Amino acid sequence: MEYHEKTPIADARKYKLGDVIYITGQLVLARDEAHKKLLEEGAPIDLKGSVIYHCGPVVTKRNGEWKVVAAGPTTSIRMEIFEDQFIEKFHPAIIVGKGGMGEKTLKALKEHGAVYAAYTGGCGALAAERIKSVKEVHFLDELGIPEAVWVFNVEEFGPLVVTMDAHGNSYYENVDEKAKKNLESILKNIK
Amino acid sequence: MEVINFFMLVMKFFLILQTMPPQVICMIDEIVEAIRRAETELSEDTVAALKKAYEKETNDMAKTQLKAIIENFTVAKKSSLPMCQDTGLQTFFIDMGYDFPYRKELKSAITEAVRRATKEVPLRPNAVHPFLHKNSGDNTGRFVPYIHWELREGDDVVIHVIPKGGGSENMSGLYMLPPGVGIKGIKKTVVEHIFKSGGKPCPPTIIGVGIGGGADLALTLAKKAAILRPIGSRHEEDFVAQLEDELYEMANKLGIGPMGLGGDTTVLDVHVEYAHRHPATLPLGIVTQCWANRKRKVMIDANGHVEVV
């Protein structure tokens, strides 16, 4: 299935593994330090039904206006240490990043009806093209450009592929298992 | 404040002008241009390989990933913006004639070009002090930009501009194998390495394999094989070319696919280079290059005439 969604998203339980989502509305950036900060101090904006993006963007200021230069995803597994608490506290609908996440996050997604979606690694220019403007930025002075909580207005941001659903299924486990079987048969036939 | 900054900039400009011949100023301009093109225009061989992979791919999930990658480098080129937010560690492989007249100025020209490119392209500042955690802010620092020098006959120079992303560099490997494992052991180690890397280095990747020499040489050969050789090229010696074909087939049978989401395209190519080894050692260096295979060449002749390709 292909979805073209507007934020906030009311029901993420409908998404299945392999579904492709394009987002219009608001995208909230949070990576390592931002997760920590928001958990400690609370969120300055309502995150219920939001789309959270693991990303450290390249942003410049020209003539007093922010311009997003490149904004591809960063590796999500680093956020595994606190993503379950983040989901429990703020109830986002979709977590977007690269490479998938672990058991703890998978369980929290199931409990709170959220999904994890992968955005293609390295696609910083495509992402920047779909980011129409910077709505606001929080904790910029403390955390710096790559770590701050940016809120971007986006149009048709994607493709985001659902790889961990709200029912306890992870696409990564399936691919890993298959690759492991393939490896075994390749190794057997090496001459 | 702005006035002072402007004044400093003008002063710096005059200082550089005074100490550098005009040919060197021109060289700096062209190196900045080569960095900009490397970061914003994906190399032609990689574009062709990714488009071919998209046509051939049978897995739907893999097709969405390859399509996004193709859209991404198309947008990057059109808007002249970096294709990835990780603009890499600024790396230069230099192939220089003994008689190139500007060899003395080349290192400072490259460093100055990196500083300028950081502002002008712009690049993400990617040079961090390992102990103090401080980012230098301009992509320069101790031993960076990294410059690798090689000398040969002639009076010209070729500068390979190869900014290297951190995600794929993390998936490098050095294996000091017991020589007894032979070529079979090498094949096994390479395939296992690609399996273990999974989706982390942003596949489809280009794998460079360096065999022999010492630990450092094996990795240098692997990096040159991965990045400097065009995708689809084969080693001039048959048995090495055969090994490249075999490793390419095996890697793509793993089914890891683009971004590790499954599919037929795990690697775009595998290149192998080798050196004679010590009887007691069999070093195997593996370098992984992500799909954002950024590379441009600056060619400068003895008169200071510069060309970027």
Interface residues (C-beta under 8 A of the other chain):
Chain A: G18 V20 C55 G56 P57 V58 T60 V69 A70 A71 G72 T75 K98 G99 G100 A118 Y119 T120 G121 G122 C123 G124 A125 L126 A128 E129 P146 P159 V161 T163 Y171 Y172 N174 V175 D176 K178 A179 K180 N182 L183 I186 L187 I190 K191
Chain B: D60 M61 T64 Q65 K67 A68 I69 E71 N72 F73 V75 A76 S79 L81 P82 M83 C84 Q85 D86 T87 P122 R124 G165 G167 K184 K187 K188 V191 E192 F195 G198 G199 K200 C202 M250 K253 L254 G255 I256 G257 P258 M259 G260 L261 G262 C290 W291 A292
